[in-house]
Amino acid sequence: MTESQAKVPSDRELLDRLGRIAETIDPVPDEVIEMGRAALGMRDLEAQLLREVDLGGGELAAVRHTATSSRLLFFEFDDLAVDLEVVAEGPLARVLGVVTDPAGVPGRSVTIESVGASHTAEVDPSGRFMVRWLPTGLVRLRLDAVGHPSLVTKWFELG
């Protein structure tokens, strides 16, 4: 049998073979698989995206040297705005925020979602909220109100 007569593998066969080689040489860590499954499980196709607004100078400089870091994040959806101060101290963080809503929708709640947990706080009548004792890492903010679509931010780093 000449080389030209040898069976040429299909694309599917080549991809399967490459997949087996990759699994052997560089397997995907279990934590990455778990995070991917959790992120897909948290998707909400009905939610609207709050877009991040870059006003510059998001890092807040400490007056004295401390292990605490703080930064500001700003998000908008139409006329609604969410302003956040993210304060990280060691392995924990807190989020202080203000929701500015010209429509004045009552009964809003904020949930900080991470891969492994979620923490919810009520938004007070003046639009303020605080979520404490958050582990640092990737999170997103979800803003909910009965009868209105959920609003979510992109994933961002606490810490």
KENU-798985 format. One line per field, with one value per atom (N, C-alpha, C): residue number from 1; x, y negated, z negated; residue in three letters. Coordinates in steps of 0.1 Angstrom, whole numbers, plus 5000, padded with zeros to 4 digits. Atoms other than C-alpha are relative to their C-alpha. Example, Ala and Ser with C-alpha at 12.3 -4.5 7.8 and 13.67 -1.06 7.14 Angstrom:
BEGIN
seq = [1|1|1|2|2|2] $
x = [5009|5123|5009|4991|5137|4992] $
y = [5012|5045|4988|5011|5011|4989] $
z = [5000|4922|5000|5000|4929|4992] $
type = [ALA|ALA|ALA|SER|SER|SER] $
This chain:
BEGIN
seq = [1|1|1|2|2|2|3|3|3|4|4|4|5|5|5|6|6|6|7|7|7|8|8|8|9|9|9|10|10|10|11|11|11|12|12|12|13|13|13|14|14|14|15|15|15|16|16|16|17|17|17|18|18|18|19|19|19|20|20|20|21|21|21|22|22|22|23|23|23|24|24|24|25|25|25|26|26|26|27|27|27|28|28|28|29|29|29|30|30|30|31|31|31|32|32|32|33|33|33|34|34|34|35|35|35|36|36|36|37|37|37|38|38|38|39|39|39|40|40|40|41|41|41|42|42|42|43|43|43|44|44|44|45|45|45|46|46|46|47|47|47|48|48|48|49|49|49|50|50|50|51|51|51|52|52|52|53|53|53|54|54|54|55|55|55|56|56|56|57|57|57|58|58|58|59|59|59|60|60|60|61|61|61|62|62|62|63|63|63|64|64|64|65|65|65|66|66|66|67|67|67|68|68|68|69|69|69|70|70|70|71|71|71|72|72|72|73|73|73|74|74|74|75|75|75|76|76|76|77|77|77|78|78|78|79|79|79|80|80|80|81|81|81|82|82|82|83|83|83|84|84|84|85|85|85|86|86|86|87|87|87|88|88|88|89|89|89|90|90|90|91|91|91|92|92|92|93|93|93|94|94|94|95|95|95|96|96|96|97|97|97|98|98|98|99|99|99|100|100|100|101|101|101|102|102|102|103|103|103|104|104|104|105|105|105|106|106|106|107|107|107|108|108|108|109|109|109|110|110|110|111|111|111|112|112|112|113|113|113|114|114|114|115|115|115|116|116|116|117|117|117|118|118|118|119|119|119|120|120|120|121|121|121|122|122|122|123|123|123|124|124|124|125|125|125|126|126|126|127|127|127|128|128|128|129|129|129|130|130|130|131|131|131|132|132|132|133|133|133|134|134|134|135|135|135|136|136|136|137|137|137|138|138|138|139|139|139|140|140|140|141|141|141|142|142|142|143|143|143|144|144|144|145|145|145|146|146|146|147|147|147|148|148|148|149|149|149|150|150|150|151|151|151|152|152|152|153|153|153|154|154|154|155|155|155|156|156|156|157|157|157|158|158|158|159|159|159] $
x = [5009|5000|5009|4992|5014|4995|5004|5013|4987|5012|4986|4988|5012|4964|4997|5003|4966|4988|5012|4934|5003|4998|4933|4990|5009|4918|4991|5009|4887|5003|4998|4886|4996|5005|4866|5010|4990|4892|5012|4988|4920|4997|5003|4902|4999|5001|4894|5014|4986|4931|5007|4994|4942|4995|5006|4918|5005|4994|4932|5014|4986|4967|5000|5000|4958|4996|5004|4940|5012|4989|4971|5011|4989|4997|4997|5004|4978|4985|5014|4945|4995|5006|4921|4998|5002|4922|4985|5014|4891|4993|5005|4887|4994|5004|4884|4987|5012|4858|4988|5011|4838|4996|5003|4840|4992|5007|4828|4986|5014|4798|4992|5007|4789|4996|5003|4792|4988|5011|4769|4987|5012|4745|4994|5004|4743|4995|5004|4734|4985|5014|4701|4998|5002|4691|4991|5009|4665|5006|4993|4689|5006|4994|4700|5014|4986|4737|5002|4995|4748|5014|4986|4777|5008|4990|4808|5003|4996|4816|5013|4987|4852|5001|4998|4855|5014|4986|4892|5002|4996|4910|4992|5007|4892|5006|4993|4919|5000|4999|4917|5013|4987|4950|4998|5000|4955|5008|4993|4965|5012|4990|4985|5001|4998|5000|4991|5008|4974|4999|5002|4966|4987|5013|4933|5001|5000|4927|4985|5014|4897|5000|5001|4885|4985|5014|4854|4997|5005|4833|4987|5012|4805|4993|5007|4778|4987|5012|4748|4991|5009|4717|4989|5009|4696|5003|4999|4690|5004|4997|4698|5015|4985|4733|5002|4995|4751|5014|4987|4781|5005|4995|4803|5013|4986|4832|5003|4995|4850|5012|4989|4871|5004|4995|4893|5011|4990|4912|5003|4996|4931|4992|5008|4910|4985|5014|4877|4998|5003|4860|4986|5014|4829|4997|5004|4809|4990|5010|4792|4995|5005|4769|4988|5011|4744|4993|5008|4716|4993|5007|4704|4990|5010|4671|4989|5010|4651|4985|5013|4621|4995|5004|4622|4994|5006|4614|5003|4998|4609|5004|4998|4620|5011|4988|4653|5008|4990|4678|5012|4987|4714|5006|4994|4731|5014|4987|4768|5002|4999|4773|5015|4987|4805|4998|5002|4811|4994|5004|4805|4989|5010|4780|4994|5006|4758|4996|5003|4752|4990|5010|4721|4998|5003|4713|4988|5011|4682|5006|4996|4686|4990|5009|4673|4993|5007|4649|5008|4991|4678|5009|4992|4694|5013|4987|4722|4999|5000|4733|5015|4987|4763|4999|4999|4774|5014|4987|4801|5004|4994|4823|5000|5000|4827|5015|4987|4856|5005|4995|4879|5000|5001|4878|4990|5009|4856|4986|5014|4821|4993|5008|4792|4989|5011|4765|4987|5013|4728|4991|5010|4701|4987|5013|4666|4989|5012|4631|4988|5011|4598|4993|5007|4581|5010|4990|4614|5010|4989|4641|5012|4988|4672|5011|4988|4703|5012|4987|4738|5012|4988|4773|5008|4990|4802|5007|4992|4824|5011|4989|4849|5007|4992|4876|4998|5000|4871|5013|4987|4904|5010] $
y = [5012|5000|4988|5013|4966|4990|5011|4935|4993|5007|4920|5009|4991|4951|5001|4999|4949|4992|5007|4939|4987|5013|4902|4998|5001|4895|4988|5011|4873|4989|5011|4839|5004|4995|4855|5009|4990|4883|4992|5008|4857|4992|5008|4835|5009|4991|4865|5004|4997|4875|4989|5012|4840|4998|5001|4839|5010|4990|4871|4996|5004|4858|4988|5011|4825|5004|4995|4843|5007|4993|4863|4991|5009|4836|4988|5012|4806|5000|4999|4815|4987|5012|4788|5002|4998|4783|5001|4998|4794|4987|5013|4759|4992|5007|4744|5006|4994|4769|4997|5004|4762|4986|5014|4725|4998|5001|4728|5005|4994|4750|4990|5009|4725|4987|5012|4695|5002|4997|4712|5001|4998|4721|4987|5013|4684|4991|5008|4671|4997|5004|4652|4992|5006|4645|4988|5011|4620|4988|5011|4598|4990|5011|4565|4997|5002|4555|4985|5013|4525|4998|5002|4510|4992|5008|4498|4987|5014|4461|4997|5003|4451|4985|5014|4418|4997|5002|4422|5000|5001|4424|5009|4991|4454|5005|4996|4463|4988|5010|4444|5001|5000|4435|5000|5000|4443|4989|5011|4414|5006|4993|4438|5014|4987|4471|5010|4989|4499|5011|4988|4533|4999|5002|4519|4993|5006|4511|4996|5004|4492|4995|5005|4484|4997|5003|4469|5006|4994|4485|4993|5006|4469|5007|4993|4486|4993|5007|4473|5009|4994|4486|4989|5011|4459|4989|5011|4432|5005|4994|4456|5001|4999|4455|5007|4993|4477|4996|5004|4463|5009|4990|4487|4995|5000|4484|5014|4986|4517|4998|5002|4519|5015|4986|4550|4998|5000|4558|5015|4986|4590|5009|4991|4619|4997|5004|4601|4986|5013|4572|4996|5005|4550|4991|5008|4532|4990|5011|4498|4994|5005|4485|4991|5009|4460|5003|4999|4466|4987|5012|4435|5004|4996|4442|4989|5011|4412|5005|4994|4436|5003|4997|4442|5013|4987|4479|5004|4995|4491|5014|4986|4523|5007|4994|4529|5008|4993|4554|5002|4998|4560|5013|4988|4593|5000|4998|4598|5015|4986|4631|5004|4994|4652|5014|4987|4686|5009|4991|4703|4995|5005|4680|4987|5013|4650|4993|5008|4622|4988|5009|4600|4989|5011|4566|4992|5008|4544|4986|5014|4509|4992|5008|4483|4989|5010|4455|4989|5010|4432|5006|4994|4457|5007|4995|4469|5014|4986|4504|5003|4995|4523|5015|4986|4559|5002|4997|4571|5014|4987|4601|5008|4993|4610|5005|4995|4632|4993|5006|4616|5010|4991|4629|4994|5004|4626|4999|5001|4613|4992|5010|4595|4995|5006|4573|5002|4998|4581|4990|5009|4554|5005|4995|4567|4991|5007|4551|5008|4993|4569|4993|5006|4564|4993|5007|4551|5011|4991|4570|4998|5001|4578|4993|5007|4557|5006|4994|4573|4992|5006|4560|5011|4990|4577|5006|4994|4599|4990|5008|4578|5006|4995|4584|4993|5006|4578|5003|4999|4572|4993] $
z = [5000|5000|5000|4999|5010|4990|5009|4989|5004|4995|5011|4999|5002|5006|4986|5014|4968|4997|5004|4951|4993|5006|4943|4989|5011|4909|5002|4999|4908|4990|5010|4890|4986|5013|4862|4993|5006|4857|4995|5004|4856|4988|5012|4831|4988|5011|4809|4995|5003|4810|4993|5006|4802|4986|5013|4773|4990|5009|4758|4996|5003|4761|4990|5009|4744|4986|5013|4716|4992|5006|4710|4996|5002|4713|4991|5008|4698|4997|5003|4682|4994|5006|4672|4985|5015|4634|4996|5005|4615|4996|5004|4601|5012|4988|4636|5005|4995|4646|4991|5009|4614|5001|4998|4619|5013|4988|4655|4999|5002|4645|4992|5009|4617|5008|4992|4641|5010|4991|4666|4993|5008|4639|4995|5006|4628|5012|4989|4663|4999|5000|4666|5014|4987|4702|5000|5001|4691|4994|5007|4672|5010|4992|4686|4994|5004|4684|4996|5005|4663|5006|4994|4683|4991|5009|4665|5007|4995|4668|4994|5004|4666|4998|5003|4648|4996|5003|4642|4985|5014|4609|4990|5009|4595|4988|5012|4570|4990|5010|4538|4992|5007|4522|4985|5014|4486|4994|5007|4463|4992|5008|4441|5006|4995|4450|4993|5006|4443|5010|4992|4456|5007|4994|4468|5014|4987|4505|5003|4997|4518|5015|4987|4553|5003|4996|4570|5013|4987|4597|5003|4996|4616|5012|4990|4636|5004|4995|4657|5008|4991|4674|5002|4997|4691|4990|5010|4664|4986|5013|4635|4999|5002|4620|4987|5012|4594|4998|5004|4577|4988|5010|4557|4994|5005|4533|4995|5003|4530|4990|5010|4498|4997|5003|4494|4989|5011|4462|4998|5001|4463|5010|4991|4476|5001|5000|4470|5006|4994|4487|4996|5001|4484|5011|4989|4510|4994|5004|4502|5013|4987|4529|4998|4998|4540|5013|4988|4565|5003|4996|4583|5011|4991|4600|5001|4999|4613|5000|5000|4617|4986|5014|4579|4997|5002|4581|4985|5014|4545|4999|5003|4529|5008|4993|4547|4990|5007|4535|5009|4993|4544|4995|5003|4546|5006|4995|4549|5002|4997|4566|5004|4997|4567|5005|4994|4581|4989|5010|4547|4991|5010|4529|5005|4997|4530|4987|5012|4505|5004|4996|4506|4989|5009|4491|5006|4995|4493|5003|4997|4509|4992|5008|4484|5009|4992|4495|5006|4994|4502|5010|4989|4525|4995|5005|4502|4996|5005|4494|4997|5004|4479|4999|5002|4482|4994|5007|4458|5000|5002|4452|5013|4987|4489|5002|4997|4498|5013|4988|4524|5011|4988|4559|5010|4990|4590|4995|5003|4584|5010|4992|4601|4991|5008|4588|5008|4994|4594|4993|5005|4589|5004|4997|4585|4994|5005|4581|5005|4996|4582|5012|4989|4616|5010|4991|4633|5003|4996|4652|4990|5008|4632|5008|4994|4639|4994|5005|4637|5006|4995|4640|5006|4996|4657|4987|5011|4635|4997|5004|4615|4988|5011|4589|4988|5014|4552|4995|5006|4536|5008] $
type = [MET|MET|MET|THR|THR|THR|GLU|GLU|GLU|SER|SER|SER|GLN|GLN|GLN|ALA|ALA|ALA|LYS|LYS|LYS|VAL|VAL|VAL|PRO|PRO|PRO|SER|SER|SER|ASP|ASP|ASP|ARG|ARG|ARG|GLU|GLU|GLU|LEU|LEU|LEU|LEU|LEU|LEU|ASP|ASP|ASP|ARG|ARG|ARG|LEU|LEU|LEU|GLY|GLY|GLY|ARG|ARG|ARG|ILE|ILE|ILE|ALA|ALA|ALA|GLU|GLU|GLU|THR|THR|THR|ILE|ILE|ILE|ASP|ASP|ASP|PRO|PRO|PRO|VAL|VAL|VAL|PRO|PRO|PRO|ASP|ASP|ASP|GLU|GLU|GLU|VAL|VAL|VAL|ILE|ILE|ILE|GLU|GLU|GLU|MET|MET|MET|GLY|GLY|GLY|ARG|ARG|ARG|ALA|ALA|ALA|ALA|ALA|ALA|LEU|LEU|LEU|GLY|GLY|GLY|MET|MET|MET|ARG|ARG|ARG|ASP|ASP|ASP|LEU|LEU|LEU|GLU|GLU|GLU|ALA|ALA|ALA|GLN|GLN|GLN|LEU|LEU|LEU|LEU|LEU|LEU|ARG|ARG|ARG|GLU|GLU|GLU|VAL|VAL|VAL|ASP|ASP|ASP|LEU|LEU|LEU|GLY|GLY|GLY|GLY|GLY|GLY|GLY|GLY|GLY|GLU|GLU|GLU|LEU|LEU|LEU|ALA|ALA|ALA|ALA|ALA|ALA|VAL|VAL|VAL|ARG|ARG|ARG|HIS|HIS|HIS|THR|THR|THR|ALA|ALA|ALA|THR|THR|THR|SER|SER|SER|SER|SER|SER|ARG|ARG|ARG|LEU|LEU|LEU|LEU|LEU|LEU|PHE|PHE|PHE|PHE|PHE|PHE|GLU|GLU|GLU|PHE|PHE|PHE|ASP|ASP|ASP|ASP|ASP|ASP|LEU|LEU|LEU|ALA|ALA|ALA|VAL|VAL|VAL|ASP|ASP|ASP|LEU|LEU|LEU|GLU|GLU|GLU|VAL|VAL|VAL|VAL|VAL|VAL|ALA|ALA|ALA|GLU|GLU|GLU|GLY|GLY|GLY|PRO|PRO|PRO|LEU|LEU|LEU|ALA|ALA|ALA|ARG|ARG|ARG|VAL|VAL|VAL|LEU|LEU|LEU|GLY|GLY|GLY|VAL|VAL|VAL|VAL|VAL|VAL|THR|THR|THR|ASP|ASP|ASP|PRO|PRO|PRO|ALA|ALA|ALA|GLY|GLY|GLY|VAL|VAL|VAL|PRO|PRO|PRO|GLY|GLY|GLY|ARG|ARG|ARG|SER|SER|SER|VAL|VAL|VAL|THR|THR|THR|ILE|ILE|ILE|GLU|GLU|GLU|SER|SER|SER|VAL|VAL|VAL|GLY|GLY|GLY|ALA|ALA|ALA|SER|SER|SER|HIS|HIS|HIS|THR|THR|THR|ALA|ALA|ALA|GLU|GLU|GLU|VAL|VAL|VAL|ASP|ASP|ASP|PRO|PRO|PRO|SER|SER|SER|GLY|GLY|GLY|ARG|ARG|ARG|PHE|PHE|PHE|MET|MET|MET|VAL|VAL|VAL|ARG|ARG|ARG|TRP|TRP|TRP|LEU|LEU|LEU|PRO|PRO|PRO|THR|THR|THR|GLY|GLY|GLY|LEU|LEU|LEU|VAL|VAL|VAL|ARG|ARG|ARG|LEU|LEU|LEU|ARG|ARG|ARG|LEU|LEU|LEU|ASP|ASP|ASP|ALA|ALA|ALA|VAL|VAL|VAL|GLY|GLY|GLY|HIS|HIS|HIS|PRO|PRO|PRO|SER|SER|SER|LEU|LEU|LEU|VAL|VAL|VAL|THR|THR|THR|LYS|LYS|LYS|TRP|TRP|TRP|PHE|PHE|PHE|GLU|GLU|GLU|LEU|LEU|LEU|GLY|GLY|GLY] $
